[in-house]
């Protein structure tokens, strides 16, 4: 079978497409991820790939999701209020679908995991444009579930806000536009955002920067690659940027809480 290497991932370099499937390296997290994806399928959640087992090389097999990955070349796909609300609704459907999944029986990756808990939900942990595919049929699908692990709702939602609003330091949105996008996200999610979601966004950025600096300096992958590729200053700048603007943006979050 012909294999086509899929580019763009920071966690695994050896991800390939074979016909209508994706083959990925396995790890101690794979049984849990497989069970999670099967659970989502039984709950009718259509915004995740299907797990199809393992191949003769021991790689996990997933359904290939056709379409455009939003980041880096197609962020315009989520630039409208309608699209942003749809993405937030997709996240909410996942959180609802996973609510009764028995995650305690599995071992999960700590790559993006919430370091403090409490374990309120099984987080995807990388709900971001680089893991979102928009299909020709207008379906939104989140891919790369290997980082799933228990954590706070605010931990999972903070990265969604950070990357889809966005709240990054290089955002061109002014204060009013940022608050508006936060409100649109919350409306699409259909539930009040955690009051501390912006503070947790700062925490997430600082945590990721700390891990890249520590483990990257020690030569541990994928952090060494992330450090070499310049991700450390991006996350440091994001933490500083969000903290500086949090008093202004918090009003939009508080409006959803009230």
C-alpha positions, 0 to 999 in steps of 0.5 A: 500500500502506498503511504503519504506522510502527513505534515503539520504535527508536533507530537508525532513525526511518523503519521501517514495516510494509507488510502482512506485511513491514517496510521499513527504510532501507538503508546501507553495512551492508545487503549484509552484513546481507542476506547474514547473514540469508540465511546464518541461513536456510540454517542453519535458524535460525528466530529472525531475520527473513528478508531479502526484497530492496529495494522501489521506494523503495530500502528493505530488505524484511524479514519482519514478526515478529508478537508482543510485543516484550519491552521495555518492556511485556512484560518478565514474558515473560523473568522466569521461569527457563525463559524466560531459559534459552530466550532464552540458548539462542536466542543460543547457536544464533545463535552456532553458526549464524554460526560459518562465515559469511564476514564479512570480505567486508562492511562493518559498522556501528560503532554497537554494535561491539566497539572492541577485538576480537578478532573471535571471532564476528559479534555481533548487538550488541544482544541485548536485550529491546527487540529480542526478539519473543515470538510467539503460537506461543512462538517467540523472535525477535531483530530489528534486525540492522543493528548486526551486526559482528565482535567478542568473544563476551564483547561480545555476551553481556555485553549479553544478561546486562546486559539480560535478568538484568538487571544495570542499576542500577534492577534490583530483584534482590538479590545472590543472585537476580542470581547465580541469574539469571546461572547460569540464563542460562549453563545455557541458553546451554549453554557456559561464559561468558567469564570476563571477561564482567562486566568487558566489560559495564562496558566496554560501558556506559562505551563507549556512554555515551562515544559518546552524550556525544561524538556527541550533543553534536556533534549526530550522530544517533542519539546526539543523540536518545539524549542528549536522551532521557536515555540517558547517565546510564542507561549511566553508572549501569549501568557503576558498578553492575556494577563495584560488584557484580562481585566478588559476581556473578563467582562465578556466572560462574566457576562456569560457567567451571569 
